[in-house]
Amino acid sequence: MKGKLLIWLPFAAFAALALLFVAGLLRPDDRLIPSKLVGKPLPDFALPAAASDRPALSSAEFAQGKPRFVNIFASWCVPCAAEAPQIAAMAQAGAPIDGIAIRDARADVDAFLKRHGNPYSRIGLDARSSVQLALGSSGVPETFLIDGQGRILHQHIGDIRADDVPELLKMWRAAQ
């Protein structure tokens, strides 16, 4: 009897490992990495202009008493193009929005804005992603709500969808 149980031991161990493996595959993987700076001041930065028709961007713009959004995007980013109508809708609703174009070139940013619209007040060029990383952003697109004193209030990871716009605008209005 004891020998028969020992024969089933490798099978039982294999079955246990297989169940553990399947459970790991079925569990949703959280790939979102929130910034540790939410609730803290923006890091200091001064970026050159990324677009021909918009001024440069610095952290000083965010400490002038009015809350505003900063959208991290890139001309080569497909989800950035997909969120362009929602960013435009937020700007049309009165929300000031600045942009940070990462790892891009001015001509590419200009072409992107011509194709998808330009809702930005200012756009800075973060050629090496140093400001993006300092903000705790892990990808594009990401949008941050900054209060009038330059403190990060909220981080929206990923593209803004139509159903995100009312909540983001509500947060912006509450911050005024």
C-alpha positions as a Markdown table, in Angstrom:
| # | Residue | x | y | z |
|---|---|---|---|---|
| 1 | Met | 0.0 | 0.0 | 0.0 |
| 2 | Lys | 2.8 | 2.4 | 0.9 |
| 3 | Gly | 4.5 | 1.7 | -2.5 |
| 4 | Lys | 1.3 | 2.6 | -4.3 |
| 5 | Leu | 1.2 | 6.0 | -2.6 |
| 6 | Leu | 4.8 | 6.7 | -3.4 |
| 7 | Ile | 4.1 | 6.1 | -7.1 |
| 8 | Trp | 1.4 | 8.9 | -7.0 |
| 9 | Leu | 3.7 | 11.4 | -5.2 |
| 10 | Pro | 5.4 | 12.7 | -8.4 |
| 11 | Phe | 2.0 | 13.1 | -10.1 |
| 12 | Ala | 0.6 | 14.9 | -7.1 |
| 13 | Ala | 3.6 | 17.3 | -7.0 |
| 14 | Phe | 3.3 | 17.9 | -10.8 |
| 15 | Ala | -0.5 | 18.6 | -10.4 |
| 16 | Ala | 0.2 | 21.0 | -7.6 |
| 17 | Leu | 2.8 | 22.9 | -9.7 |
| 18 | Ala | 0.5 | 22.9 | -12.7 |
| 19 | Leu | -2.4 | 24.4 | -10.6 |
| 20 | Leu | 0.0 | 27.1 | -9.3 |
| 21 | Phe | 1.1 | 27.9 | -12.8 |
| 22 | Val | -2.4 | 28.1 | -14.1 |
| 23 | Ala | -3.5 | 30.3 | -11.2 |
| 24 | Gly | -0.6 | 32.7 | -12.0 |
| 25 | Leu | -1.7 | 32.9 | -15.6 |
| 26 | Leu | -5.3 | 33.6 | -14.7 |
| 27 | Arg | -4.6 | 36.3 | -12.1 |
| 28 | Pro | -4.6 | 39.8 | -13.7 |
| 29 | Asp | -1.2 | 41.4 | -13.9 |
| 30 | Asp | -1.1 | 45.0 | -12.6 |
| 31 | Arg | 1.4 | 46.7 | -15.0 |
| 32 | Leu | 0.5 | 50.2 | -13.8 |
| 33 | Ile | 3.2 | 51.9 | -11.8 |
| 34 | Pro | 1.8 | 54.9 | -10.0 |
| 35 | Ser | 4.1 | 57.9 | -9.4 |
| 36 | Lys | 5.4 | 58.3 | -5.8 |
| 37 | Leu | 5.2 | 62.1 | -6.4 |
| 38 | Val | 1.4 | 62.3 | -6.2 |
| 39 | Gly | 0.7 | 64.8 | -3.4 |
| 40 | Lys | 4.2 | 66.3 | -3.7 |
| 41 | Pro | 5.6 | 69.2 | -5.7 |
| 42 | Leu | 6.6 | 68.9 | -9.3 |
| 43 | Pro | 10.4 | 68.5 | -9.8 |
| 44 | Asp | 12.1 | 71.6 | -11.2 |
| 45 | Phe | 12.5 | 71.5 | -14.9 |
| 46 | Ala | 12.9 | 73.8 | -17.9 |
| 47 | Leu | 12.3 | 72.3 | -21.3 |
| 48 | Pro | 12.8 | 73.8 | -24.7 |
| 49 | Ala | 9.8 | 74.3 | -27.1 |
| 50 | Ala | 8.7 | 71.1 | -28.8 |
| 51 | Ala | 6.4 | 72.7 | -31.3 |
| 52 | Ser | 6.9 | 75.6 | -33.7 |
| 53 | Asp | 3.8 | 77.5 | -32.6 |
| 54 | Arg | 3.9 | 76.9 | -28.8 |
| 55 | Pro | 6.3 | 78.2 | -26.1 |
| 56 | Ala | 8.6 | 76.2 | -24.0 |
| 57 | Leu | 7.6 | 74.6 | -20.7 |
| 58 | Ser | 9.0 | 74.9 | -17.2 |
| 59 | Ser | 7.9 | 73.8 | -13.7 |
| 60 | Ala | 7.4 | 77.5 | -12.8 |
| 61 | Glu | 4.3 | 77.7 | -15.1 |
| 62 | Phe | 2.5 | 75.3 | -12.7 |
| 63 | Ala | 2.9 | 77.5 | -9.5 |
| 64 | Gln | 1.0 | 80.5 | -10.8 |
| 65 | Gly | -2.2 | 79.9 | -8.8 |
| 66 | Lys | -4.4 | 78.0 | -11.2 |
| 67 | Pro | -4.6 | 74.2 | -11.6 |
| 68 | Arg | -3.7 | 72.7 | -14.9 |
| 69 | Phe | -3.0 | 69.4 | -16.6 |
| 70 | Val | 0.3 | 68.2 | -18.1 |
| 71 | Asn | 0.0 | 65.5 | -20.7 |
| 72 | Ile | 3.0 | 63.4 | -21.5 |
| 73 | Phe | 2.9 | 62.2 | -25.1 |
| 74 | Ala | 4.9 | 61.4 | -28.2 |
| 75 | Ser | 4.3 | 61.7 | -31.9 |
| 76 | Trp | 5.1 | 58.0 | -32.4 |
| 77 | Cys | 2.7 | 56.9 | -29.7 |
| 78 | Val | -0.5 | 55.3 | -31.1 |
| 79 | Pro | -2.5 | 55.6 | -27.8 |
| 80 | Cys | -1.5 | 59.3 | -27.8 |
| 81 | Ala | -3.2 | 59.8 | -31.1 |
| 82 | Ala | -6.3 | 57.9 | -29.8 |
| 83 | Glu | -6.6 | 60.2 | -26.8 |
| 84 | Ala | -6.2 | 63.4 | -28.8 |
| 85 | Pro | -10.0 | 64.0 | -29.1 |
| 86 | Gln | -10.4 | 63.7 | -25.4 |
| 87 | Ile | -7.6 | 66.1 | -24.6 |
| 88 | Ala | -9.2 | 68.5 | -27.1 |
| 89 | Ala | -12.6 | 68.1 | -25.3 |
| 90 | Met | -10.9 | 68.9 | -21.9 |
| 91 | Ala | -9.3 | 72.0 | -23.4 |
| 92 | Gln | -12.6 | 73.1 | -24.9 |
| 93 | Ala | -14.2 | 72.7 | -21.5 |
| 94 | Gly | -11.7 | 75.3 | -20.2 |
| 95 | Ala | -9.1 | 73.1 | -18.7 |
| 96 | Pro | -5.6 | 74.4 | -19.3 |
| 97 | Ile | -3.4 | 71.7 | -20.7 |
| 98 | Asp | 0.4 | 71.7 | -21.3 |
| 99 | Gly | 2.3 | 68.9 | -23.0 |
| 100 | Ile | 5.6 | 67.2 | -22.7 |
| 101 | Ala | 6.8 | 65.5 | -25.8 |
| 102 | Ile | 9.2 | 62.7 | -25.0 |
| 103 | Arg | 12.0 | 61.3 | -27.2 |
| 104 | Asp | 10.7 | 63.3 | -30.2 |
| 105 | Ala | 11.8 | 65.9 | -32.8 |
| 106 | Arg | 10.1 | 69.2 | -33.4 |
| 107 | Ala | 9.1 | 68.4 | -37.0 |
| 108 | Asp | 7.5 | 65.1 | -35.8 |
| 109 | Val | 5.6 | 67.0 | -33.0 |
| 110 | Asp | 4.4 | 69.6 | -35.5 |
| 111 | Ala | 3.1 | 66.9 | -37.9 |
| 112 | Phe | 1.4 | 65.1 | -35.0 |
| 113 | Leu | -0.3 | 68.3 | -33.9 |
| 114 | Lys | -1.4 | 69.2 | -37.4 |
| 115 | Arg | -2.9 | 65.7 | -37.8 |
| 116 | His | -4.6 | 65.4 | -34.4 |
| 117 | Gly | -5.1 | 69.0 | -33.2 |
| 118 | Asn | -3.2 | 71.1 | -30.7 |
| 119 | Pro | -5.0 | 71.7 | -27.4 |
| 120 | Tyr | -1.8 | 72.6 | -25.6 |
| 121 | Ser | -0.9 | 76.0 | -24.1 |
| 122 | Arg | 2.8 | 75.1 | -24.0 |
| 123 | Ile | 4.8 | 72.1 | -25.1 |
| 124 | Gly | 8.2 | 71.1 | -23.8 |
| 125 | Leu | 10.6 | 68.7 | -25.5 |
| 126 | Asp | 12.0 | 66.1 | -23.1 |
| 127 | Ala | 14.5 | 64.5 | -25.5 |
| 128 | Arg | 16.0 | 62.1 | -23.0 |
| 129 | Ser | 12.8 | 61.5 | -20.9 |
| 130 | Ser | 14.5 | 63.0 | -17.9 |
| 131 | Val | 11.5 | 65.0 | -16.8 |
| 132 | Gln | 9.2 | 62.1 | -17.5 |
| 133 | Leu | 11.2 | 59.9 | -15.2 |
| 134 | Ala | 11.5 | 62.6 | -12.6 |
| 135 | Leu | 7.7 | 62.8 | -12.5 |
| 136 | Gly | 7.5 | 59.0 | -11.9 |
| 137 | Ser | 5.9 | 58.4 | -15.3 |
| 138 | Ser | 6.5 | 55.0 | -16.7 |
| 139 | Gly | 5.2 | 55.4 | -20.2 |
| 140 | Val | 3.1 | 57.4 | -22.7 |
| 141 | Pro | 0.5 | 58.7 | -22.6 |
| 142 | Glu | 0.1 | 59.9 | -19.0 |
| 143 | Thr | -1.6 | 62.9 | -17.7 |
| 144 | Phe | -1.0 | 64.7 | -14.4 |
| 145 | Leu | -3.3 | 67.3 | -12.7 |
| 146 | Ile | -1.2 | 69.9 | -11.0 |
| 147 | Asp | -2.6 | 72.4 | -8.4 |
| 148 | Gly | -2.0 | 76.1 | -8.5 |
| 149 | Gln | 1.1 | 75.8 | -6.3 |
| 150 | Gly | 2.8 | 73.2 | -8.4 |
| 151 | Arg | 1.8 | 70.1 | -6.5 |
| 152 | Ile | 0.8 | 66.9 | -8.2 |
| 153 | Leu | -2.8 | 66.1 | -7.3 |
| 154 | His | -3.6 | 63.2 | -9.7 |
| 155 | Gln | -1.9 | 60.9 | -12.2 |
| 156 | His | -3.9 | 59.3 | -15.0 |
| 157 | Ile | -1.9 | 56.4 | -16.4 |
| 158 | Gly | -2.6 | 55.5 | -20.0 |
| 159 | Asp | -4.7 | 57.1 | -22.7 |
| 160 | Ile | -7.7 | 59.3 | -21.6 |
| 161 | Arg | -10.9 | 57.7 | -22.9 |
| 162 | Ala | -14.2 | 59.5 | -23.4 |
| 163 | Asp | -15.6 | 58.2 | -20.1 |
| 164 | Asp | -12.5 | 59.5 | -18.2 |
| 165 | Val | -13.1 | 63.2 | -19.3 |
| 166 | Pro | -16.0 | 64.0 | -16.9 |
| 167 | Glu | -14.1 | 62.7 | -13.8 |
| 168 | Leu | -10.8 | 64.5 | -14.8 |
| 169 | Leu | -12.7 | 67.8 | -15.4 |
| 170 | Lys | -14.5 | 67.3 | -12.0 |
| 171 | Met | -11.1 | 66.9 | -10.3 |
| 172 | Trp | -9.8 | 70.0 | -12.1 |
| 173 | Arg | -12.8 | 72.1 | -11.1 |
| 174 | Ala | -12.4 | 70.9 | -7.5 |
| 175 | Ala | -8.8 | 72.0 | -7.5 |
| 176 | Gln | -9.7 | 75.6 | -8.4 |
